Amino acid sequence: MCPRRSARVLVVEDDRRTAAFLDRALSRHGYDVSVAFDGPAALAMANADPPDLVVLDRMLPGLDGLEVSRILRRTGPAPILMLTARDAIGDRVSGLDAGADDYLVKPFALEELLARVRAQLRRRSISHASARSGVVSYKDVRVNQDTRHAFRGDRSLRLRPTTFELLAYFVRHPERVLSRQELLTNVWGYEHMGSSNLVDVTVLDLRRHLEQGGAARLIHTVRRAGYMLATNGNGRV
C-alpha cells in the first residue's frame, strides 16, 4: 500500500513573521507547506505544483489577494481560505466573490485556522468521492450538478464553487427552513463555527446573483431559525 500523501498547502503572506508562523504551525500538523510572499510568486508556484489548499492574505504587493484568488479560481479547484484584516460585510463579500471559499479575520486563533483548513480539505475530499449528479430545479432555477452550471430562467449564474454548492443544497431542500448550522455542516463541512457569519455573507452573495435584473427573492430569512428557498416569503425577508 502506498503511504498517504500529505496535503499540500500554499501560504501566500507578505508579512514574513506571519508567514513563518503559518509555515511552522501547518508543517507541525502534517501538511506539506510552500510559502509565497507576493501574488506573482504565488501564481507561479501554484502553476508549477498545484496545491490542495491555499491560505491567502488579502493585502499583497505586486498583485492583491482578490486578483490572485480570481486567477487561482479560473485555473484550479483548490479551496481558498482568505486572511483579511477587514471585518466589514462588504469586504467579506468581495473576497468570496473573488473566488475564496472561506475567510478568516485577523487576528485569529491558530486552532480556528487549523479547523478551517481541515474542514476545507475534508469537504474537497468528500465532494470528489461522492459528487452529486444530475439536474435539480426549483421554479425557474436549474442546477446541473454534472457540469456545475446554474441558471435562473435563461440567465446563466456565474457562481464561485461554494456559492454553487449552497444553491444546490437549497434546491435539493426547497420550502424547508435550513438552519445556519445545517448549512455549515452540509455545505462547508464545519461542525461548529461559533459566531461566524460565513453563511449570512454567502447567502447575500447568492441573492445578489439570483436577483439580478429585479428578479423576485427566492431565499428568505427566517428570523432566529435560518433560511428557506420558497416563492413566497410569507412576511419573511
C-alpha positions as CSV (number, residue, x, y, z in Angstrom):
1,M,0.0,0.0,0.0
2,C,1.3,3.5,-0.9
3,P,1.8,5.8,2.0
4,R,-0.9,8.6,2.3
5,R,0.4,11.8,0.7
6,S,0.4,14.9,2.9
7,A,-1.9,17.6,1.8
8,R,-0.1,20.5,0.0
9,V,-0.9,23.9,1.4
10,L,0.3,27.1,-0.3
11,V,0.6,30.0,2.1
12,V,0.6,33.4,0.5
13,E,1.5,36.1,3.0
14,D,3.8,39.1,2.6
15,D,4.5,39.6,6.4
16,R,7.5,37.4,7.0
17,R,6.7,36.8,10.7
18,T,3.2,35.7,10.0
19,A,4.3,33.6,7.0
20,A,6.9,31.8,9.2
21,F,4.3,31.3,11.9
22,L,1.8,29.7,9.5
23,D,4.6,27.6,7.9
24,R,5.7,26.2,11.3
25,A,2.1,25.6,12.6
26,L,0.9,23.8,9.4
27,S,4.0,21.8,9.0
28,R,3.8,20.7,12.6
29,H,0.3,19.4,11.9
30,G,1.5,17.2,9.0
31,Y,0.9,19.5,6.0
32,D,3.4,19.9,3.1
33,V,3.7,23.7,3.1
34,S,5.0,26.1,0.5
35,V,5.2,29.9,1.1
36,A,5.0,32.8,-1.4
37,F,5.4,36.4,-0.3
38,D,3.6,38.1,-3.2
39,G,0.9,37.5,-5.8
40,P,3.0,36.7,-8.9
41,A,5.2,34.2,-6.9
42,A,2.0,32.5,-5.6
43,L,0.6,32.1,-9.1
44,A,3.9,30.7,-10.4
45,M,4.1,28.2,-7.5
46,A,0.5,27.1,-7.9
47,N,1.1,26.5,-11.6
48,A,4.3,24.6,-11.1
49,D,2.9,22.4,-8.2
50,P,-0.9,22.7,-7.8
51,P,-1.8,22.9,-4.1
52,D,-4.6,21.1,-2.3
53,L,-5.5,24.3,-0.4
54,V,-4.4,28.0,-0.5
55,V,-4.2,30.2,2.6
56,L,-4.2,33.6,1.0
57,D,-3.7,37.1,2.6
58,R,-5.9,39.7,1.0
59,M,-3.3,42.6,1.1
60,L,-0.3,41.6,-1.0
61,P,2.4,43.5,-3.0
62,G,2.5,43.1,-6.8
63,L,-0.9,41.6,-7.1
64,D,-3.5,41.8,-4.4
65,G,-5.2,38.8,-2.8
66,L,-8.5,39.4,-4.6
67,E,-6.9,39.2,-8.1
68,V,-4.8,36.2,-7.1
69,S,-8.0,34.5,-5.9
70,R,-9.7,35.2,-9.2
71,I,-6.9,33.8,-11.2
72,L,-6.5,30.7,-9.0
73,R,-10.2,30.0,-9.2
74,R,-10.0,30.1,-13.0
75,T,-7.1,27.7,-13.2
76,G,-7.6,25.2,-10.4
77,P,-10.1,23.6,-7.9
78,A,-8.1,24.1,-4.7
79,P,-10.1,25.7,-1.9
80,I,-9.0,29.2,-0.9
81,L,-9.0,30.4,2.7
82,M,-8.6,34.2,2.6
83,L,-7.0,36.0,5.5
84,T,-8.1,39.6,5.9
85,A,-7.8,42.5,8.4
86,R,-11.0,44.0,7.1
87,D,-14.1,42.9,9.0
88,A,-16.8,44.8,7.1
89,I,-19.5,42.7,5.4
90,G,-18.7,44.3,2.0
91,D,-15.1,43.3,2.3
92,R,-16.0,39.8,3.1
93,V,-18.4,39.6,0.2
94,S,-15.8,40.9,-2.2
95,G,-13.4,38.2,-1.0
96,L,-15.9,35.5,-1.5
97,D,-17.0,36.9,-4.9
98,A,-13.3,36.8,-6.0
99,G,-13.4,33.0,-5.5
100,A,-12.4,32.4,-1.9
101,D,-14.3,29.6,-0.2
102,D,-13.9,31.0,3.3
103,Y,-12.3,33.9,5.1
104,L,-10.7,34.4,8.5
105,V,-10.3,37.8,10.1
106,K,-7.0,38.8,11.6
107,P,-6.0,38.3,14.4
108,F,-7.2,34.7,14.6
109,A,-6.6,31.7,16.9
110,L,-4.4,29.0,15.5
111,E,-6.9,26.3,16.4
112,E,-9.6,28.1,14.3
113,L,-7.3,28.3,11.3
114,L,-6.5,24.6,11.6
115,A,-10.2,23.7,11.9
116,R,-10.9,25.7,8.8
117,V,-8.1,24.0,6.9
118,R,-9.2,20.5,8.0
119,A,-12.8,21.3,7.0
120,Q,-11.9,22.6,3.6
121,L,-9.7,19.7,2.8
122,R,-12.3,17.2,4.1
123,R,-15.1,18.9,2.0
124,R,-12.9,18.7,-1.1
125,S,-12.2,15.0,-0.5
126,I,-15.9,14.2,0.1
127,S,-17.0,16.1,-2.9
128,H,-14.5,14.2,-5.1
129,A,-15.6,10.8,-3.7
130,S,-19.4,11.3,-3.7
131,A,-20.2,14.2,-6.1
132,R,-23.9,14.9,-6.6
133,S,-25.0,14.3,-10.1
134,G,-28.0,15.2,-12.3
135,V,-30.1,18.3,-12.7
136,V,-32.1,19.7,-9.8
137,S,-34.6,22.5,-10.2
138,Y,-37.0,24.7,-8.3
139,K,-39.4,27.0,-10.1
140,D,-37.2,28.9,-12.7
141,V,-33.8,27.9,-11.1
142,R,-31.9,24.9,-12.6
143,V,-28.7,23.5,-11.2
144,N,-26.7,21.0,-13.3
145,Q,-24.5,19.2,-10.8
146,D,-22.6,17.4,-13.5
147,T,-21.5,20.4,-15.5
148,R,-21.7,22.7,-12.4
149,H,-23.8,25.3,-14.3
150,A,-26.7,27.1,-12.7
151,F,-29.5,29.1,-14.4
152,R,-32.4,31.3,-13.4
153,G,-34.7,31.3,-16.3
154,D,-32.5,31.7,-19.4
155,R,-29.8,33.6,-17.4
156,S,-26.6,31.8,-16.5
157,L,-25.4,32.3,-12.9
158,R,-21.7,32.7,-12.6
159,L,-21.2,31.3,-9.1
160,R,-18.0,30.6,-7.2
161,P,-17.8,26.9,-6.1
162,T,-19.1,27.3,-2.5
163,T,-21.9,29.6,-3.6
164,F,-22.8,27.0,-6.2
165,E,-22.9,24.2,-3.5
166,L,-25.1,26.4,-1.3
167,L,-27.6,27.0,-4.2
168,A,-27.6,23.3,-5.0
169,Y,-28.3,22.4,-1.3
170,F,-31.2,24.9,-1.2
171,V,-32.7,23.5,-4.4
172,R,-32.4,19.9,-3.1
173,H,-34.2,21.0,0.1
174,P,-36.8,23.5,-1.1
175,E,-39.6,25.0,1.1
176,R,-37.9,23.9,4.3
177,V,-36.2,26.0,6.9
178,L,-32.5,25.3,6.9
179,S,-30.6,26.4,10.0
180,R,-27.2,28.1,9.7
181,Q,-25.6,25.1,11.4
182,E,-27.2,22.6,8.9
183,L,-25.8,24.7,6.1
184,L,-22.3,25.0,7.7
185,T,-22.2,21.2,8.2
186,N,-23.5,20.1,4.8
187,V,-22.0,22.8,2.5
188,W,-18.8,23.8,4.3
189,G,-18.2,20.7,6.4
190,Y,-17.9,22.7,9.6
191,E,-19.2,21.1,12.7
192,H,-19.1,24.4,14.6
193,M,-18.1,28.0,13.8
194,G,-19.1,29.9,16.8
195,S,-20.4,33.4,15.9
196,S,-19.1,33.4,12.3
197,N,-21.5,34.9,9.8
198,L,-20.0,33.0,6.8
199,V,-23.4,31.6,5.9
200,D,-25.1,35.0,6.0
201,V,-22.4,36.6,3.8
202,T,-22.6,33.7,1.3
203,V,-26.4,33.9,1.2
204,L,-26.0,37.6,0.5
205,D,-23.7,36.8,-2.4
206,L,-26.1,34.2,-3.7
207,R,-29.1,36.5,-3.5
208,R,-27.2,39.1,-5.5
209,H,-26.8,36.7,-8.4
210,L,-30.3,35.3,-8.2
211,E,-32.0,38.7,-8.0
212,Q,-30.1,40.5,-10.8
213,G,-32.4,42.4,-13.1
214,G,-35.1,42.7,-10.4
215,A,-35.9,39.0,-10.2
216,A,-38.1,38.1,-7.2
217,R,-36.5,36.9,-4.0
218,L,-36.4,33.2,-3.5
219,I,-34.1,32.7,-0.5
220,H,-35.9,34.2,2.6
221,T,-34.5,34.8,6.1
222,V,-36.5,33.1,8.8
223,R,-35.7,35.1,11.9
224,R,-33.9,33.2,14.6
225,A,-34.1,30.0,12.5
226,G,-32.2,30.2,9.3
227,Y,-33.2,30.4,5.6
228,M,-35.8,29.0,3.3
229,L,-36.0,28.6,-0.5
230,A,-39.5,29.5,-1.4
231,T,-41.5,31.6,-3.9
232,N,-43.5,33.3,-1.1
233,G,-41.7,34.6,2.0
234,N,-44.9,35.0,4.0
235,G,-43.6,38.0,5.8
236,R,-40.0,36.8,5.8
237,V,-37.1,38.8,4.4
